[in-house]
Amino acid sequence: MRSKYVIAVFVIGTLFVLSAMPSSAQLEWQEQKSETGRWTQRTLKAISFIDDGVTGWAIGASGEVLYTANSGAVWTPQTPGLTSNDLHGLDMFDATHGWTVGREGFVGVTTDGVNWAIQDSAREHAFFQLRDVDFVDTMEGWIVGDCKESQGVHKFNGTLIHTTDGGITWEKQYAILTDDFNAIFMENNMVGWISADSGAILHTEDGGESWVNQTTGITRHLHDIFFISPTKGWSVGTAGNILATDDGGMSWTKQESGSSLQLYAVKFKDENNGIVVGERGTVLVTDNGGSTWTPEASGTGEGLHDIFMGQSISFITGDAGLILTRGGPTVSSFPTDLVPVITTIIVLGIVPLAVLRRINRERV
């Protein structure tokens, strides 16, 4: 009888521990949400963390700003009512300093990581849609966005403004291209790149005083650009286009994505490991710098707009408040730190029974 009890305890305990431990599926993309659903129903266009996926912010439609201090286990709204404009770009430089940009020249700033204020000074030079922002320290940064149209035709250069005082004042810089500017990546306060709607990539080596047009070989939208070093970078856009450079953009080559869909964002955590996301739930990953790209199941057909890629935790934001994570907590996450405790309890229950069984056998 006791032997049957021991076996039952062992089997049940083993199954319990195994079911609690992360499976391969749990290491793939999972949605972050509360017990009642998504943290918001508004499209989230950008996400930014100041550490390896612990403290972060996400922004999006109708002025949505969300904040997490626990890797997304809980997302809370910040400063409701700051603006009703859609927000498109976000850059958190540290735990207290950050900027977000959006429609009608909107620029929001935080200096404590909690409260946000409007920086109206930017509207002097930019009243159109602002799409991206990048700061190299708490004082100096750049914003890019759309150009002015006349009867549906681009007539002016894309929006490009620059600050050296944290956004108290902004000055206009000139990149001679009558096109919308979608993304900016500044390697430092001198070297940077802009990706544009016409398939152009612009490059500066003097802090934006002058920009040169780099040859990409394509003429369709480039939505995002990212560099892991001063020489190695990627840009993604329409029709599944992924471009890569090993020489700072002096030459760009097309990588085979295997997709014909819009690709909206690209991030790398080192020179080999990267993620690209796009429309219809598209997620592509590489572990060889983009020599090959492999599709991954995202579990959604919604548009995916931005990525944070940390060393151990990654996040993706998308339509209708979607937040995906790989390695982060979810509503159904099991507290794996309890596994050793549960295992110990099971062992302590089994061993005495086994010893007692042996003693009884020796008595017989």
C-alpha positions in Angstrom: 0.0 0.0 0.0 2.8 2.4 1.0 4.7 1.7 -2.2 1.7 2.7 -4.2 1.4 5.9 -2.2 5.1 6.7 -2.8 4.7 6.2 -6.5 1.6 8.4 -6.6 3.4 11.2 -4.7 6.4 10.9 -7.0 4.4 11.0 -10.2 2.1 13.8 -9.1 5.0 15.9 -7.8 7.1 15.4 -10.9 4.2 16.4 -13.2 3.5 19.4 -11.1 7.1 20.7 -11.2 7.5 19.9 -14.9 4.2 21.8 -15.7 5.5 24.8 -13.7 8.8 25.0 -15.4 9.1 27.1 -18.6 8.5 25.2 -21.8 9.9 26.0 -25.2 6.5 27.6 -26.0 6.9 29.9 -23.0 10.2 31.1 -24.3 8.4 32.3 -27.5 6.3 35.5 -27.9 3.5 35.8 -25.4 1.1 38.7 -24.9 1.3 40.8 -21.8 -2.1 41.8 -20.3 -4.0 42.0 -17.1 -6.5 39.5 -15.8 -9.2 41.5 -17.5 -7.5 42.1 -20.8 -5.0 44.4 -22.5 -3.6 47.4 -20.6 -5.0 49.7 -23.3 -6.9 49.4 -26.6 -4.9 52.1 -28.3 -2.3 51.3 -30.8 1.2 51.5 -29.3 3.8 52.9 -31.8 7.0 52.9 -29.7 8.6 51.3 -26.7 11.8 52.3 -24.7 13.6 50.8 -21.7 16.4 52.3 -19.8 17.8 48.9 -18.6 17.7 45.3 -19.7 13.9 45.2 -19.9 12.9 46.2 -16.4 11.9 49.8 -16.4 10.1 51.0 -19.6 7.6 53.2 -21.3 5.3 52.7 -24.3 3.5 55.4 -26.3 0.8 55.5 -28.9 -2.5 56.7 -30.3 -4.5 59.5 -28.6 -1.6 60.5 -26.4 -1.3 57.1 -24.6 1.8 56.8 -22.3 2.3 53.6 -20.4 4.9 52.8 -17.7 6.3 49.6 -16.1 8.8 49.1 -13.3 8.6 45.3 -13.4 9.3 44.1 -16.9 5.7 44.6 -18.0 4.0 42.5 -15.3 2.0 45.7 -14.8 1.7 48.7 -17.2 0.2 51.9 -15.8 -0.9 55.1 -17.6 1.0 58.3 -17.1 -0.3 61.9 -17.3 -3.7 61.2 -18.9 -4.9 64.2 -20.9 -1.5 65.4 -21.9 -2.6 65.4 -25.6 -5.1 63.9 -27.8 -2.6 63.7 -30.7 -1.3 60.4 -31.8 2.3 59.8 -30.6 4.8 58.1 -32.9 8.3 58.4 -31.4 9.8 57.9 -28.0 13.3 58.1 -26.5 14.0 57.6 -22.8 17.6 58.6 -22.2 17.6 57.5 -18.5 15.1 56.9 -15.7 14.1 60.6 -15.5 14.7 62.2 -18.9 12.7 61.3 -22.0 10.9 62.7 -25.0 7.9 61.7 -27.1 6.7 63.2 -30.4 3.6 63.0 -32.6 1.0 64.8 -34.7 0.8 68.5 -35.3 4.4 69.1 -34.1 3.7 67.7 -30.6 6.7 67.2 -28.3 6.3 65.9 -24.8 9.1 65.8 -22.2 9.6 64.3 -18.7 12.3 65.2 -16.3 11.3 62.8 -13.5 10.2 59.7 -15.5 6.6 60.2 -14.2 5.1 63.6 -15.2 5.1 64.8 -18.8 4.9 68.4 -20.1 4.5 69.9 -23.5 7.5 71.5 -25.2 5.7 74.1 -27.4 9.1 75.6 -28.5 9.4 72.8 -31.2 6.2 74.0 -33.0 8.1 77.1 -34.2 9.9 74.9 -36.7 7.7 71.8 -36.9 3.9 71.8 -37.1 3.6 68.7 -39.1 3.7 65.0 -38.1 6.8 64.2 -36.1 7.8 60.6 -36.3 11.0 59.9 -34.3 13.3 61.4 -31.7 16.8 60.6 -30.6 18.9 62.1 -27.7 22.6 61.5 -27.2 22.5 62.9 -23.6 20.0 64.9 -21.5 20.6 68.1 -23.4 21.2 67.3 -27.1 18.8 65.6 -29.4 17.1 65.5 -32.8 13.5 65.1 -34.1 12.4 64.1 -37.6 9.1 64.1 -39.3 7.0 64.9 -42.4 7.4 67.6 -44.9 4.9 70.2 -45.9 2.7 69.3 -48.9 1.0 71.5 -51.4 -2.0 70.0 -53.2 -0.8 66.5 -52.2 2.7 67.0 -53.5 5.8 67.3 -51.3 7.2 70.8 -51.7 9.5 71.2 -48.8 12.3 69.3 -47.0 11.4 66.8 -44.3 11.2 68.1 -40.8 14.5 68.0 -39.0 15.1 70.0 -35.7 17.9 70.0 -33.2 18.3 71.1 -29.5 21.3 71.5 -27.2 19.4 72.5 -24.1 17.0 69.6 -23.5 14.3 71.1 -25.8 13.9 74.5 -24.2 14.8 75.8 -27.7 14.9 74.0 -31.0 16.7 75.0 -34.3 15.9 73.8 -37.7 18.5 71.8 -39.6 18.5 71.2 -43.4 18.7 67.9 -45.1 18.0 68.7 -48.7 15.3 66.1 -49.6 11.7 66.8 -50.3 10.4 63.8 -48.5 9.0 62.6 -45.2 11.6 61.5 -42.7 10.6 58.4 -40.7 13.4 57.6 -38.3 16.7 58.9 -37.0 19.6 57.1 -35.3 22.4 59.2 -33.8 25.5 57.2 -32.9 26.9 60.2 -31.0 26.6 64.0 -31.1 28.3 64.1 -34.5 27.4 60.9 -36.5 23.9 59.8 -37.5 21.5 58.6 -40.1 17.9 59.3 -41.2 15.6 57.0 -43.2 13.0 58.5 -45.5 9.9 57.6 -47.5 11.7 57.7 -50.9 14.1 54.9 -49.9 16.7 57.4 -49.1 19.2 57.3 -46.2 20.8 60.5 -45.1 24.1 60.7 -43.2 25.8 63.3 -41.1 29.3 63.5 -39.6 29.1 67.0 -38.2 26.1 66.9 -35.8 23.5 67.6 -38.5 25.0 70.7 -40.0 25.2 68.9 -43.3 23.7 65.7 -44.6 24.6 63.5 -47.6 22.4 61.1 -49.4 23.7 57.5 -49.3 22.9 55.2 -52.1 20.4 52.4 -51.2 19.3 51.1 -54.5 15.6 51.3 -53.6 12.9 54.0 -54.0 10.3 52.8 -51.6 9.6 53.7 -47.9 12.2 53.0 -45.3 10.4 53.1 -41.9 13.3 52.5 -39.5 17.0 52.5 -39.1 19.3 51.1 -36.5 23.1 50.9 -35.9 24.9 48.5 -33.5 28.2 50.3 -34.2 29.5 53.2 -36.2 29.9 50.9 -39.2 27.3 48.2 -38.9 23.6 49.0 -39.4 20.2 48.0 -40.9 17.1 49.7 -42.3 13.7 48.2 -43.0 10.7 49.3 -45.0 8.1 48.5 -47.7 7.8 45.2 -49.6 9.9 43.3 -47.1 13.0 45.4 -47.7 15.9 44.9 -45.3 19.1 46.8 -46.1 22.4 46.3 -44.3 25.8 48.1 -44.2 29.2 47.2 -42.9 30.9 50.5 -43.7 28.7 53.1 -42.1 26.4 53.4 -45.1 28.9 54.0 -47.8 27.3 51.0 -49.4 24.0 49.3 -48.6 23.1 45.8 -49.6 19.7 44.1 -49.6 19.2 41.1 -47.3 16.6 38.4 -48.2 13.7 38.7 -45.8 11.4 36.2 -47.3 8.6 38.7 -46.9 6.7 41.1 -49.1 5.0 42.9 -46.3 5.6 46.3 -44.7 8.4 46.1 -42.1 8.2 48.8 -39.5 11.1 48.3 -37.0 14.5 46.7 -36.6 16.6 46.2 -33.5 19.8 44.3 -32.7 21.4 43.4 -29.3 24.8 42.6 -30.9 26.2 42.3 -34.4 24.5 38.9 -34.9 21.2 38.8 -33.1 18.3 41.0 -34.3 14.6 41.3 -34.7 12.4 42.9 -37.4 8.6 43.4 -37.1 5.9 44.6 -39.4 2.3 44.3 -40.6 0.1 41.2 -40.1 2.0 40.1 -37.0 5.3 39.7 -38.9 8.3 38.8 -36.8 11.7 37.9 -38.3 14.8 37.0 -36.4 18.4 36.4 -37.2 21.4 35.1 -35.4 24.0 35.8 -38.1 23.7 39.6 -38.7 20.9 39.2 -41.3 22.6 36.7 -43.7 19.4 34.7 -43.1 16.1 35.9 -41.6 13.7 33.3 -40.1 10.0 34.0 -39.4 8.7 33.5 -35.9 5.1 32.9 -34.8 3.8 36.0 -33.0 0.4 34.6 -32.3 -1.3 37.7 -33.8 -2.3 39.1 -37.2 -2.2 42.7 -35.9 0.4 45.2 -37.0 3.6 45.3 -35.0 5.3 48.7 -34.7 8.4 48.7 -32.4 10.9 46.5 -30.6 13.0 46.6 -27.4 15.6 43.9 -27.6 17.5 43.2 -24.3 20.0 40.5 -23.4 17.4 38.4 -21.7 14.0 40.1 -22.3 12.5 41.5 -25.5 9.2 43.4 -26.2 7.1 44.2 -29.2 4.3 46.8 -29.4 1.5 46.8 -31.9 -2.1 47.6 -32.8 -5.0 47.9 -30.3 -2.7 48.0 -27.2 -0.8 44.8 -28.1 2.4 44.1 -26.0 4.3 41.0 -26.7 7.2 39.7 -24.7 9.8 37.0 -24.9 11.3 36.3 -21.5 9.1 38.7 -19.6 6.2 38.0 -17.3 2.6 37.4 -18.5 -0.7 37.1 -16.8 -0.3 33.3 -16.8 3.3 33.2 -15.7 4.1 30.8 -13.0 6.5 32.0 -10.2 9.4 29.8 -11.1 11.2 30.8 -7.9 8.8 28.4 -6.1 10.0 25.4 -8.1 12.9 24.6 -5.7 10.6 24.9 -2.7 8.0 22.6 -4.3 10.7 20.1 -5.2 12.0 20.1 -1.7 8.5 19.4 -0.3 8.0 16.5 -2.6 11.4 15.0 -1.8 10.8 15.4 1.9 7.6 13.6 1.5 9.0 10.7 -0.6 12.2 9.9 1.3 10.7 9.2 4.7 8.1 6.9 3.2 10.8 5.0 1.3 12.9 4.6 4.4 9.9 3.5 6.4 9.1 0.9 3.7 12.6 -0.5 3.8 12.5 -0.7 7.6 9.3 -2.6 7.6 10.7 -5.0 5.0 13.8 -5.7 7.1 11.6 -6.5 10.1 9.7 -9.1 8.1 
